[in-house]
Amino acid sequence: MLTEAMEKKCLEIARYYGFDAQTNQLIEECAELIQAINKYKRQFLRGQPVRESGDGKTPRDMIVEEIADVEVMLCQIKYLLHITDLEVEDIVENKIERTMMRMEESRRGVSMNG
């Protein structure tokens, strides 16, 4: 998702701050993403009025921003731990396929019982 230039800068940042600082930052960014998703759910899924933050951002805008923050930090942690995109992609593919199988099993169960 990051351009080559952005990734290069992320790696420089990772080298500068190091593993300990950047894992702490990743934890913080993940927590902020969780908070943004919870706020979105409260306002949209429970029918509460949409409220912008002090800087005019909607709950959806905040989710987008926090996803970006998490992606930047993940790029750095993957670099620091020598995790390749291929390693991650293989696992993602397996998890998606497993979920698709579960969905299919669930659909068959519903149609057989319904």
Biopython code that builds the backbone (N, CA, C, O; Angstrom):
import numpy as np
from Bio.PDB.StructureBuilder import StructureBuilder

atoms = [
    (1, "MET", "N", (0.817, -1.196, 0.000)),
    (1, "MET", "CA", (0.000, 0.000, 0.000)),
    (1, "MET", "C", (0.863, 1.264, 0.000)),
    (1, "MET", "O", (0.443, 2.308, -0.498)),
    (2, "LEU", "N", (2.050, 1.164, 0.551)),
    (2, "LEU", "CA", (2.950, 2.307, 0.555)),
    (2, "LEU", "C", (3.738, 2.349, -0.741)),
    (2, "LEU", "O", (4.091, 1.307, -1.295)),
    (3, "THR", "N", (4.011, 3.543, -1.222)),
    (3, "THR", "CA", (4.875, 3.666, -2.389)),
    (3, "THR", "C", (6.297, 3.307, -1.991)),
    (3, "THR", "O", (6.625, 3.227, -0.807)),
    (4, "GLU", "N", (7.122, 3.096, -2.980)),
    (4, "GLU", "CA", (8.514, 2.758, -2.700)),
    (4, "GLU", "C", (9.202, 3.874, -1.912)),
    (4, "GLU", "O", (9.986, 3.607, -1.002)),
    (5, "ALA", "N", (8.906, 5.114, -2.266)),
    (5, "ALA", "CA", (9.507, 6.250, -1.555)),
    (5, "ALA", "C", (9.038, 6.311, -0.097)),
    (5, "ALA", "O", (9.830, 6.578, 0.807)),
    (6, "MET", "N", (7.743, 6.060, 0.118)),
    (6, "MET", "CA", (7.222, 6.072, 1.490)),
    (6, "MET", "C", (7.843, 4.940, 2.300)),
    (6, "MET", "O", (8.216, 5.127, 3.458)),
    (7, "GLU", "N", (7.951, 3.766, 1.686)),
    (7, "GLU", "CA", (8.529, 2.624, 2.387)),
    (7, "GLU", "C", (9.982, 2.899, 2.771)),
    (7, "GLU", "O", (10.414, 2.559, 3.873)),
    (8, "LYS", "N", (10.724, 3.507, 1.868)),
    (8, "LYS", "CA", (12.127, 3.838, 2.148)),
    (8, "LYS", "C", (12.224, 4.756, 3.373)),
    (8, "LYS", "O", (13.090, 4.568, 4.227)),
    (9, "LYS", "N", (11.347, 5.731, 3.450)),
    (9, "LYS", "CA", (11.340, 6.641, 4.591)),
    (9, "LYS", "C", (10.933, 5.919, 5.873)),
    (9, "LYS", "O", (11.489, 6.179, 6.940)),
    (10, "CYS", "N", (9.962, 5.010, 5.765)),
    (10, "CYS", "CA", (9.551, 4.225, 6.935)),
    (10, "CYS", "C", (10.719, 3.414, 7.481)),
    (10, "CYS", "O", (10.903, 3.329, 8.695)),
    (11, "LEU", "N", (11.499, 2.825, 6.599)),
    (11, "LEU", "CA", (12.639, 2.019, 7.030)),
    (11, "LEU", "C", (13.688, 2.886, 7.715)),
    (11, "LEU", "O", (14.310, 2.469, 8.692)),
    (12, "GLU", "N", (13.877, 4.089, 7.199)),
    (12, "GLU", "CA", (14.820, 5.020, 7.839)),
    (12, "GLU", "C", (14.337, 5.382, 9.246)),
    (12, "GLU", "O", (15.125, 5.434, 10.190)),
    (13, "ILE", "N", (13.046, 5.628, 9.369)),
    (13, "ILE", "CA", (12.463, 5.936, 10.684)),
    (13, "ILE", "C", (12.643, 4.750, 11.621)),
    (13, "ILE", "O", (13.008, 4.926, 12.783)),
    (14, "ALA", "N", (12.389, 3.539, 11.122)),
    (14, "ALA", "CA", (12.518, 2.331, 11.940)),
    (14, "ALA", "C", (13.946, 2.168, 12.437)),
    (14, "ALA", "O", (14.168, 1.863, 13.609)),
    (15, "ARG", "N", (14.898, 2.366, 11.566)),
    (15, "ARG", "CA", (16.307, 2.249, 11.969)),
    (15, "ARG", "C", (16.660, 3.307, 13.014)),
    (15, "ARG", "O", (17.399, 3.029, 13.958)),
    (16, "TYR", "N", (16.141, 4.490, 12.845)),
    (16, "TYR", "CA", (16.468, 5.592, 13.754)),
    (16, "TYR", "C", (15.916, 5.341, 15.162)),
    (16, "TYR", "O", (16.638, 5.481, 16.149)),
    (17, "TYR", "N", (14.633, 4.971, 15.250)),
    (17, "TYR", "CA", (13.995, 4.823, 16.561)),
    (17, "TYR", "C", (14.186, 3.435, 17.165)),
    (17, "TYR", "O", (14.243, 3.301, 18.387)),
    (18, "GLY", "N", (14.285, 2.413, 16.341)),
    (18, "GLY", "CA", (14.542, 1.070, 16.841)),
    (18, "GLY", "C", (13.288, 0.308, 17.240)),
    (18, "GLY", "O", (12.179, 0.841, 17.280)),
    (19, "PHE", "N", (13.522, -0.968, 17.532)),
    (19, "PHE", "CA", (12.434, -1.912, 17.781)),
    (19, "PHE", "C", (11.587, -1.538, 18.994)),
    (19, "PHE", "O", (10.360, -1.504, 18.896)),
    (20, "ASP", "N", (12.201, -1.264, 20.111)),
    (20, "ASP", "CA", (11.441, -1.015, 21.340)),
    (20, "ASP", "C", (10.495, 0.170, 21.175)),
    (20, "ASP", "O", (9.307, 0.068, 21.482)),
    (21, "ALA", "N", (11.018, 1.280, 20.696)),
    (21, "ALA", "CA", (10.180, 2.475, 20.533)),
    (21, "ALA", "C", (9.072, 2.244, 19.516)),
    (21, "ALA", "O", (7.937, 2.678, 19.714)),
    (22, "GLN", "N", (9.403, 1.564, 18.433)),
    (22, "GLN", "CA", (8.414, 1.415, 17.375)),
    (22, "GLN", "C", (7.366, 0.355, 17.701)),
    (22, "GLN", "O", (6.231, 0.461, 17.236)),
    (23, "THR", "N", (7.710, -0.653, 18.478)),
    (23, "THR", "CA", (6.669, -1.593, 18.907)),
    (23, "THR", "C", (5.712, -0.898, 19.877)),
    (23, "THR", "O", (4.505, -1.136, 19.834)),
    (24, "ASN", "N", (6.242, -0.049, 20.742)),
    (24, "ASN", "CA", (5.365, 0.725, 21.629)),
    (24, "ASN", "C", (4.440, 1.629, 20.821)),
    (24, "ASN", "O", (3.258, 1.770, 21.135)),
    (25, "GLN", "N", (4.994, 2.237, 19.778)),
    (25, "GLN", "CA", (4.189, 3.118, 18.927)),
    (25, "GLN", "C", (3.121, 2.320, 18.181)),
    (25, "GLN", "O", (1.989, 2.780, 18.034)),
    (26, "LEU", "N", (3.478, 1.131, 17.714)),
    (26, "LEU", "CA", (2.494, 0.284, 17.032)),
    (26, "LEU", "C", (1.341, -0.060, 17.969)),
    (26, "LEU", "O", (0.176, -0.006, 17.576)),
    (27, "ILE", "N", (1.665, -0.407, 19.189)),
    (27, "ILE", "CA", (0.625, -0.727, 20.180)),
    (27, "ILE", "C", (-0.305, 0.474, 20.366)),
    (27, "ILE", "O", (-1.525, 0.316, 20.408)),
    (28, "GLU", "N", (0.265, 1.657, 20.475)),
    (28, "GLU", "CA", (-0.535, 2.874, 20.642)),
    (28, "GLU", "C", (-1.425, 3.114, 19.428)),
    (28, "GLU", "O", (-2.601, 3.448, 19.567)),
    (29, "GLU", "N", (-0.858, 2.942, 18.242)),
    (29, "GLU", "CA", (-1.645, 3.181, 17.025)),
    (29, "GLU", "C", (-2.772, 2.159, 16.886)),
    (29, "GLU", "O", (-3.870, 2.511, 16.453)),
    (30, "CYS", "N", (-2.516, 0.896, 17.247)),
    (30, "CYS", "CA", (-3.577, -0.120, 17.210)),
    (30, "CYS", "C", (-4.693, 0.243, 18.183)),
    (30, "CYS", "O", (-5.872, 0.088, 17.866)),
    (31, "ALA", "N", (-4.326, 0.720, 19.352)),
    (31, "ALA", "CA", (-5.323, 1.126, 20.342)),
    (31, "ALA", "C", (-6.162, 2.293, 19.817)),
    (31, "ALA", "O", (-7.373, 2.337, 20.037)),
    (32, "GLU", "N", (-5.526, 3.229, 19.130)),
    (32, "GLU", "CA", (-6.257, 4.366, 18.576)),
    (32, "GLU", "C", (-7.201, 3.916, 17.462)),
    (32, "GLU", "O", (-8.290, 4.469, 17.313)),
    (33, "LEU", "N", (-6.792, 2.922, 16.683)),
    (33, "LEU", "CA", (-7.683, 2.378, 15.656)),
    (33, "LEU", "C", (-8.895, 1.716, 16.301)),
    (33, "LEU", "O", (-10.022, 1.884, 15.836)),
    (34, "ILE", "N", (-8.663, 0.974, 17.358)),
    (34, "ILE", "CA", (-9.775, 0.338, 18.083)),
    (34, "ILE", "C", (-10.741, 1.406, 18.596)),
    (34, "ILE", "O", (-11.956, 1.253, 18.474)),
    (35, "GLN", "N", (-10.213, 2.477, 19.162)),
    (35, "GLN", "CA", (-11.072, 3.552, 19.668)),
    (35, "GLN", "C", (-11.880, 4.194, 18.540)),
    (35, "GLN", "O", (-13.063, 4.490, 18.707)),
    (36, "ALA", "N", (-11.237, 4.405, 17.395)),
    (36, "ALA", "CA", (-11.933, 5.027, 16.267)),
    (36, "ALA", "C", (-13.059, 4.129, 15.761)),
    (36, "ALA", "O", (-14.137, 4.616, 15.421)),
    (37, "ILE", "N", (-12.816, 2.834, 15.712)),
    (37, "ILE", "CA", (-13.853, 1.895, 15.268)),
    (37, "ILE", "C", (-15.002, 1.874, 16.268)),
    (37, "ILE", "O", (-16.166, 1.867, 15.868)),
    (38, "ASN", "N", (-14.694, 1.865, 17.551)),
    (38, "ASN", "CA", (-15.744, 1.889, 18.570)),
    (38, "ASN", "C", (-16.587, 3.158, 18.475)),
    (38, "ASN", "O", (-17.808, 3.106, 18.620)),
    (39, "LYS", "N", (-15.941, 4.290, 18.233)),
    (39, "LYS", "CA", (-16.677, 5.547, 18.096)),
    (39, "LYS", "C", (-17.594, 5.487, 16.880)),
    (39, "LYS", "O", (-18.747, 5.915, 16.944)),
    (40, "TYR", "N", (-17.088, 4.962, 15.788)),
    (40, "TYR", "CA", (-17.902, 4.806, 14.580)),
    (40, "TYR", "C", (-19.126, 3.938, 14.865)),
    (40, "TYR", "O", (-20.247, 4.288, 14.496)),
    (41, "LYS", "N", (-18.898, 2.804, 15.526)),
    (41, "LYS", "CA", (-20.003, 1.901, 15.844)),
    (41, "LYS", "C", (-21.037, 2.582, 16.733)),
    (41, "LYS", "O", (-22.240, 2.439, 16.514)),
    (42, "ARG", "N", (-20.571, 3.318, 17.729)),
    (42, "ARG", "CA", (-21.501, 4.016, 18.631)),
    (42, "ARG", "C", (-22.377, 4.984, 17.853)),
    (42, "ARG", "O", (-23.589, 5.040, 18.063)),
    (43, "GLN", "N", (-21.768, 5.740, 16.962)),
    (43, "GLN", "CA", (-22.522, 6.787, 16.281)),
    (43, "GLN", "C", (-23.378, 6.263, 15.133)),
    (43, "GLN", "O", (-24.516, 6.703, 14.966)),
    (44, "PHE", "N", (-22.859, 5.345, 14.351)),
    (44, "PHE", "CA", (-23.588, 4.912, 13.169)),
    (44, "PHE", "C", (-24.451, 3.690, 13.402)),
    (44, "PHE", "O", (-25.582, 3.631, 12.920)),
    (45, "LEU", "N", (-23.949, 2.738, 14.113)),
    (45, "LEU", "CA", (-24.705, 1.502, 14.275)),
    (45, "LEU", "C", (-25.755, 1.607, 15.360)),
    (45, "LEU", "O", (-26.707, 0.827, 15.376)),
    (46, "ARG", "N", (-25.602, 2.544, 16.254)),
    (46, "ARG", "CA", (-26.602, 2.736, 17.311)),
    (46, "ARG", "C", (-27.511, 3.922, 17.032)),
    (46, "ARG", "O", (-28.340, 4.292, 17.863)),
    (47, "GLY", "N", (-27.348, 4.511, 15.859)),
    (47, "GLY", "CA", (-28.237, 5.569, 15.442)),
    (47, "GLY", "C", (-28.006, 6.914, 16.097)),
    (47, "GLY", "O", (-28.873, 7.786, 16.032)),
    (48, "GLN", "N", (-26.855, 7.101, 16.727)),
    (48, "GLN", "CA", (-26.567, 8.400, 17.327)),
    (48, "GLN", "C", (-26.198, 9.387, 16.221)),
    (48, "GLN", "O", (-25.725, 8.982, 15.158)),
    (49, "PRO", "N", (-26.408, 10.659, 16.463)),
    (49, "PRO", "CA", (-26.064, 11.650, 15.436)),
    (49, "PRO", "C", (-24.550, 11.678, 15.189)),
    (49, "PRO", "O", (-23.747, 11.475, 16.100)),
    (50, "VAL", "N", (-24.195, 11.933, 13.937)),
    (50, "VAL", "CA", (-22.779, 12.005, 13.567)),
    (50, "VAL", "C", (-22.197, 13.291, 14.128)),
    (50, "VAL", "O", (-22.707, 14.386, 13.888)),
    (51, "ARG", "N", (-21.126, 13.131, 14.875)),
    (51, "ARG", "CA", (-20.447, 14.293, 15.439)),
    (51, "ARG", "C", (-19.027, 14.337, 14.921)),
    (51, "ARG", "O", (-18.295, 13.350, 14.996)),
    (52, "GLU", "N", (-18.643, 15.477, 14.400)),
    (52, "GLU", "CA", (-17.270, 15.652, 13.965)),
    (52, "GLU", "C", (-16.405, 15.964, 15.169)),
    (52, "GLU", "O", (-16.880, 16.492, 16.174)),
    (53, "SER", "N", (-15.134, 15.631, 15.054)),
    (53, "SER", "CA", (-14.198, 15.977, 16.119)),
    (53, "SER", "C", (-13.879, 17.469, 16.019)),
    (53, "SER", "O", (-14.353, 18.154, 15.113)),
    (54, "GLY", "N", (-13.088, 17.952, 16.938)),
    (54, "GLY", "CA", (-12.732, 19.370, 16.959)),
    (54, "GLY", "C", (-12.073, 19.850, 15.672)),
    (54, "GLY", "O", (-12.145, 21.031, 15.332)),
    (55, "ASP", "N", (-11.432, 18.931, 14.959)),
    (55, "ASP", "CA", (-10.772, 19.320, 13.709)),
    (55, "ASP", "C", (-11.627, 19.021, 12.477)),
    (55, "ASP", "O", (-11.132, 19.058, 11.351)),
    (56, "GLY", "N", (-12.916, 18.724, 12.693)),
    (56, "GLY", "CA", (-13.833, 18.534, 11.585)),
    (56, "GLY", "C", (-13.843, 17.136, 10.987)),
    (56, "GLY", "O", (-14.456, 16.921, 9.941)),
    (57, "LYS", "N", (-13.184, 16.190, 11.623)),
    (57, "LYS", "CA", (-13.128, 14.832, 11.087)),
    (57, "LYS", "C", (-14.303, 14.011, 11.603)),
    (57, "LYS", "O", (-14.676, 14.096, 12.773)),
    (58, "THR", "N", (-14.874, 13.217, 10.706)),
    (58, "THR", "CA", (-15.942, 12.301, 11.090)),
    (58, "THR", "C", (-15.319, 11.034, 11.666)),
    (58, "THR", "O", (-14.117, 10.811, 11.524)),
    (59, "PRO", "N", (-16.134, 10.204, 12.318)),
    (59, "PRO", "CA", (-15.600, 8.927, 12.804)),
    (59, "PRO", "C", (-14.984, 8.084, 11.686)),
    (59, "PRO", "O", (-13.981, 7.408, 11.916)),
    (60, "ARG", "N", (-15.555, 8.110, 10.497)),
    (60, "ARG", "CA", (-14.964, 7.380, 9.373)),
    (60, "ARG", "C", (-13.599, 7.950, 9.014)),
    (60, "ARG", "O", (-12.653, 7.199, 8.774)),
    (61, "ASP", "N", (-13.494, 9.275, 8.976)),
    (61, "ASP", "CA", (-12.203, 9.917, 8.699)),
    (61, "ASP", "C", (-11.150, 9.457, 9.703)),
    (61, "ASP", "O", (-9.999, 9.217, 9.340)),
    (62, "MET", "N", (-11.549, 9.337, 10.953)),
    (62, "MET", "CA", (-10.608, 8.919, 11.994)),
    (62, "MET", "C", (-10.156, 7.478, 11.776)),
    (62, "MET", "O", (-8.991, 7.149, 12.002)),
    (63, "ILE", "N", (-11.074, 6.619, 11.338)),
    (63, "ILE", "CA", (-10.686, 5.233, 11.043)),
    (63, "ILE", "C", (-9.653, 5.213, 9.923)),
    (63, "ILE", "O", (-8.649, 4.506, 10.017)),
    (64, "VAL", "N", (-9.888, 5.972, 8.878)),
    (64, "VAL", "CA", (-8.944, 6.017, 7.755)),
    (64, "VAL", "C", (-7.571, 6.482, 8.246)),
    (64, "VAL", "O", (-6.548, 5.895, 7.892)),
    (65, "GLU", "N", (-7.554, 7.519, 9.050)),
    (65, "GLU", "CA", (-6.281, 8.039, 9.565)),
    (65, "GLU", "C", (-5.568, 7.006, 10.434)),
    (65, "GLU", "O", (-4.354, 6.834, 10.327)),
    (66, "GLU", "N", (-6.313, 6.325, 11.286)),
    (66, "GLU", "CA", (-5.691, 5.337, 12.176)),
    (66, "GLU", "C", (-5.218, 4.105, 11.410)),
    (66, "GLU", "O", (-4.203, 3.506, 11.766)),
    (67, "ILE", "N", (-5.944, 3.722, 10.361)),
    (67, "ILE", "CA", (-5.457, 2.627, 9.510)),
    (67, "ILE", "C", (-4.125, 3.014, 8.892)),
    (67, "ILE", "O", (-3.202, 2.202, 8.837)),
    (68, "ALA", "N", (-4.023, 4.250, 8.427)),
    (68, "ALA", "CA", (-2.764, 4.726, 7.843)),
    (68, "ALA", "C", (-1.639, 4.668, 8.873)),
    (68, "ALA", "O", (-0.535, 4.220, 8.565)),
    (69, "ASP", "N", (-1.917, 5.117, 10.087)),
    (69, "ASP", "CA", (-0.897, 5.079, 11.141)),
    (69, "ASP", "C", (-0.440, 3.650, 11.415)),
    (69, "ASP", "O", (0.755, 3.389, 11.557)),
    (70, "VAL", "N", (-1.401, 2.723, 11.488)),
    (70, "VAL", "CA", (-1.057, 1.319, 11.755)),
    (70, "VAL", "C", (-0.248, 0.753, 10.602)),
    (70, "VAL", "O", (0.722, 0.032, 10.833)),
    (71, "GLU", "N", (-0.620, 1.060, 9.371)),
    (71, "GLU", "CA", (0.130, 0.549, 8.220)),
    (71, "GLU", "C", (1.568, 1.061, 8.207)),
    (71, "GLU", "O", (2.487, 0.311, 7.877)),
    (72, "VAL", "N", (1.771, 2.310, 8.558)),
    (72, "VAL", "CA", (3.125, 2.856, 8.629)),
    (72, "VAL", "C", (3.943, 2.107, 9.677)),
    (72, "VAL", "O", (5.102, 1.762, 9.447)),
    (73, "MET", "N", (3.328, 1.864, 10.821)),
    (73, "MET", "CA", (4.050, 1.164, 11.885)),
    (73, "MET", "C", (4.295, -0.298, 11.526)),
    (73, "MET", "O", (5.355, -0.840, 11.842)),
    (74, "LEU", "N", (3.335, -0.943, 10.871)),
    (74, "LEU", "CA", (3.534, -2.334, 10.458)),
    (74, "LEU", "C", (4.693, -2.450, 9.475)),
    (74, "LEU", "O", (5.475, -3.399, 9.540)),
    (75, "CYS", "N", (4.803, -1.499, 8.577)),
    (75, "CYS", "CA", (5.928, -1.484, 7.643)),
    (75, "CYS", "C", (7.248, -1.481, 8.415)),
    (75, "CYS", "O", (8.182, -2.202, 8.065)),
    (76, "GLN", "N", (7.314, -0.674, 9.452)),
    (76, "GLN", "CA", (8.545, -0.567, 10.242)),
    (76, "GLN", "C", (8.829, -1.839, 11.029)),
    (76, "GLN", "O", (9.972, -2.294, 11.080)),
    (77, "ILE", "N", (7.804, -2.415, 11.640)),
    (77, "ILE", "CA", (8.003, -3.626, 12.443)),
    (77, "ILE", "C", (8.381, -4.797, 11.541)),
    (77, "ILE", "O", (9.235, -5.606, 11.901)),
    (78, "LYS", "N", (7.749, -4.890, 10.372)),
    (78, "LYS", "CA", (8.122, -5.950, 9.431)),
    (78, "LYS", "C", (9.590, -5.823, 9.044)),
    (78, "LYS", "O", (10.300, -6.825, 8.945)),
    (79, "TYR", "N", (10.035, -4.616, 8.831)),
    (79, "TYR", "CA", (11.445, -4.387, 8.494)),
    (79, "TYR", "C", (12.349, -4.792, 9.663)),
    (79, "TYR", "O", (13.331, -5.510, 9.477)),
    (80, "LEU", "N", (12.014, -4.334, 10.844)),
    (80, "LEU", "CA", (12.865, -4.594, 12.016)),
    (80, "LEU", "C", (12.930, -6.074, 12.367)),
    (80, "LEU", "O", (13.931, -6.532, 12.917)),
    (81, "LEU", "N", (11.874, -6.833, 12.055)),
    (81, "LEU", "CA", (11.849, -8.262, 12.358)),
    (81, "LEU", "C", (12.152, -9.126, 11.129)),
    (81, "LEU", "O", (12.071, -10.353, 11.190)),
    (82, "HIS", "N", (12.501, -8.477, 10.019)),
    (82, "HIS", "CA", (12.835, -9.186, 8.773)),
    (82, "HIS", "C", (11.686, -10.083, 8.324)),
    (82, "HIS", "O", (11.893, -11.240, 7.958)),
    (83, "ILE", "N", (10.482, -9.537, 8.358)),
    (83, "ILE", "CA", (9.287, -10.244, 7.912)),
    (83, "ILE", "C", (9.014, -9.797, 6.476)),
    (83, "ILE", "O", (8.867, -8.606, 6.202)),
    (84, "THR", "N", (8.950, -10.755, 5.578)),
    (84, "THR", "CA", (8.736, -10.411, 4.172)),
    (84, "THR", "C", (7.245, -10.297, 3.865)),
    (84, "THR", "O", (6.405, -10.863, 4.564)),
    (85, "ASP", "N", (6.941, -9.556, 2.809)),
    (85, "ASP", "CA", (5.558, -9.450, 2.354)),
    (85, "ASP", "C", (5.031, -10.826, 1.955)),
    (85, "ASP", "O", (3.861, -11.135, 2.178)),
    (86, "LEU", "N", (5.893, -11.648, 1.366)),
    (86, "LEU", "CA", (5.478, -12.984, 0.951)),
    (86, "LEU", "C", (5.054, -13.836, 2.147)),
    (86, "LEU", "O", (4.072, -14.574, 2.066)),
    (87, "GLU", "N", (5.789, -13.738, 3.254)),
    (87, "GLU", "CA", (5.406, -14.473, 4.469)),
    (87, "GLU", "C", (3.997, -14.086, 4.907)),
    (87, "GLU", "O", (3.163, -14.938, 5.211)),
    (88, "VAL", "N", (3.762, -12.793, 4.928)),
    (88, "VAL", "CA", (2.465, -12.288, 5.373)),
    (88, "VAL", "C", (1.379, -12.670, 4.373)),
    (88, "VAL", "O", (0.296, -13.100, 4.770)),
    (89, "GLU", "N", (1.658, -12.518, 3.078)),
    (89, "GLU", "CA", (0.665, -12.838, 2.054)),
    (89, "GLU", "C", (0.249, -14.297, 2.101)),
    (89, "GLU", "O", (-0.929, -14.610, 1.927)),
    (90, "ASP", "N", (1.202, -15.197, 2.334)),
    (90, "ASP", "CA", (0.865, -16.620, 2.430)),
    (90, "ASP", "C", (-0.109, -16.878, 3.569)),
    (90, "ASP", "O", (-1.074, -17.626, 3.413)),
    (91, "ILE", "N", (0.143, -16.265, 4.702)),
    (91, "ILE", "CA", (-0.736, -16.452, 5.859)),
    (91, "ILE", "C", (-2.094, -15.801, 5.611)),
    (91, "ILE", "O", (-3.129, -16.371, 5.957)),
    (92, "VAL", "N", (-2.092, -14.613, 5.014)),
    (92, "VAL", "CA", (-3.352, -13.942, 4.693)),
    (92, "VAL", "C", (-4.195, -14.817, 3.772)),
    (92, "VAL", "O", (-5.397, -14.980, 3.981)),
    (93, "GLU", "N", (-3.552, -15.376, 2.753)),
    (93, "GLU", "CA", (-4.279, -16.239, 1.814)),
    (93, "GLU", "C", (-4.895, -17.431, 2.542)),
    (93, "GLU", "O", (-6.056, -17.767, 2.309)),
    (94, "ASN", "N", (-4.127, -18.070, 3.420)),
    (94, "ASN", "CA", (-4.647, -19.212, 4.172)),
    (94, "ASN", "C", (-5.819, -18.819, 5.057)),
    (94, "ASN", "O", (-6.810, -19.545, 5.137)),
    (95, "LYS", "N", (-5.712, -17.677, 5.720)),
    (95, "LYS", "CA", (-6.779, -17.236, 6.615)),
    (95, "LYS", "C", (-8.052, -16.894, 5.834)),
    (95, "LYS", "O", (-9.159, -17.196, 6.281)),
    (96, "ILE", "N", (-7.892, -16.274, 4.681)),
    (96, "ILE", "CA", (-9.048, -15.944, 3.845)),
    (96, "ILE", "C", (-9.729, -17.222, 3.363)),
    (96, "ILE", "O", (-10.954, -17.335, 3.412)),
    (97, "GLU", "N", (-8.935, -18.176, 2.901)),
    (97, "GLU", "CA", (-9.500, -19.439, 2.421)),
    (97, "GLU", "C", (-10.223, -20.181, 3.545)),
    (97, "GLU", "O", (-11.297, -20.743, 3.329)),
    (98, "ARG", "N", (-9.640, -20.183, 4.741)),
    (98, "ARG", "CA", (-10.273, -20.842, 5.883)),
    (98, "ARG", "C", (-11.618, -20.181, 6.206)),
    (98, "ARG", "O", (-12.605, -20.863, 6.481)),
    (99, "THR", "N", (-11.641, -18.860, 6.168)),
    (99, "THR", "CA", (-12.889, -18.144, 6.450)),
    (99, "THR", "C", (-13.926, -18.422, 5.365)),
    (99, "THR", "O", (-15.108, -18.592, 5.666)),
    (100, "MET", "N", (-13.493, -18.470, 4.108)),
    (100, "MET", "CA", (-14.426, -18.781, 3.020)),
    (100, "MET", "C", (-15.018, -20.173, 3.207)),
    (100, "MET", "O", (-16.208, -20.379, 2.972)),
    (101, "MET", "N", (-14.194, -21.124, 3.629)),
    (101, "MET", "CA", (-14.694, -22.483, 3.885)),
    (101, "MET", "C", (-15.719, -22.475, 5.018)),
    (101, "MET", "O", (-16.750, -23.143, 4.933)),
    (102, "ARG", "N", (-15.434, -21.722, 6.074)),
    (102, "ARG", "CA", (-16.377, -21.634, 7.198)),
    (102, "ARG", "C", (-17.696, -21.015, 6.759)),
    (102, "ARG", "O", (-18.768, -21.458, 7.171)),
    (103, "MET", "N", (-17.608, -19.986, 5.919)),
    (103, "MET", "CA", (-18.825, -19.353, 5.415)),
    (103, "MET", "C", (-19.646, -20.344, 4.595)),
    (103, "MET", "O", (-20.867, -20.416, 4.729)),
    (104, "GLU", "N", (-18.962, -21.102, 3.748)),
    (104, "GLU", "CA", (-19.660, -22.091, 2.922)),
    (104, "GLU", "C", (-20.303, -23.168, 3.790)),
    (104, "GLU", "O", (-21.440, -23.572, 3.547)),
    (105, "GLU", "N", (-19.576, -23.628, 4.799)),
    (105, "GLU", "CA", (-20.134, -24.623, 5.725)),
    (105, "GLU", "C", (-21.349, -24.060, 6.447)),
    (105, "GLU", "O", (-22.342, -24.760, 6.644)),
    (106, "SER", "N", (-21.271, -22.813, 6.835)),
    (106, "SER", "CA", (-22.388, -22.163, 7.526)),
    (106, "SER", "C", (-23.592, -22.045, 6.599)),
    (106, "SER", "O", (-24.722, -22.298, 7.017)),
    (107, "ARG", "N", (-23.364, -21.667, 5.354)),
    (107, "ARG", "CA", (-24.460, -21.560, 4.390)),
    (107, "ARG", "C", (-25.135, -22.908, 4.160)),
    (107, "ARG", "O", (-26.361, -23.000, 4.096)),
    (108, "ARG", "N", (-24.326, -23.939, 4.038)),
    (108, "ARG", "CA", (-24.891, -25.279, 3.832)),
    (108, "ARG", "C", (-25.709, -25.699, 5.047)),
    (108, "ARG", "O", (-26.776, -26.296, 4.906)),
    (109, "GLY", "N", (-25.204, -25.383, 6.247)),
    (109, "GLY", "CA", (-25.931, -25.715, 7.463)),
    (109, "GLY", "C", (-27.257, -25.007, 7.548)),
    (109, "GLY", "O", (-28.252, -25.598, 7.969)),
    (110, "VAL", "N", (-27.290, -23.745, 7.154)),
    (110, "VAL", "CA", (-28.528, -22.967, 7.183)),
    (110, "VAL", "C", (-29.515, -23.522, 6.173)),
    (110, "VAL", "O", (-30.693, -23.684, 6.495)),
    (111, "SER", "N", (-29.064, -23.820, 4.948)),
    (111, "SER", "CA", (-29.980, -24.305, 3.938)),
    (111, "SER", "C", (-30.476, -25.705, 4.245)),
    (111, "SER", "O", (-31.604, -26.057, 3.900)),
    (112, "MET", "N", (-29.629, -26.518, 4.903)),
    (112, "MET", "CA", (-30.047, -27.876, 5.240)),
    (112, "MET", "C", (-31.058, -27.870, 6.382)),
    (112, "MET", "O", (-31.930, -28.737, 6.446)),
    (113, "ASN", "N", (-30.944, -26.889, 7.288)),
    (113, "ASN", "CA", (-31.845, -26.831, 8.432)),
    (113, "ASN", "C", (-33.056, -25.957, 8.174)),
    (113, "ASN", "O", (-34.035, -26.012, 8.918)),
    (114, "GLY", "N", (-32.997, -25.144, 7.117)),
    (114, "GLY", "CA", (-34.060, -24.160, 6.899)),
    (114, "GLY", "C", (-34.984, -24.620, 5.914)),
    (114, "GLY", "O", (-35.948, -23.923, 5.598)),
]
sb = StructureBuilder()
sb.init_structure("model")
sb.init_model(0)
sb.init_chain("A")
sb.init_seg("    ")
for serial, (resi, resn, name, xyz) in enumerate(atoms, 1):
    if name == "N":
        sb.init_residue(resn, " ", resi, " ")
    sb.init_atom(name, np.array(xyz, "f"), 0.0, 1.0, " ", f" {name:<3s}", serial, name[0])
structure = sb.get_structure()
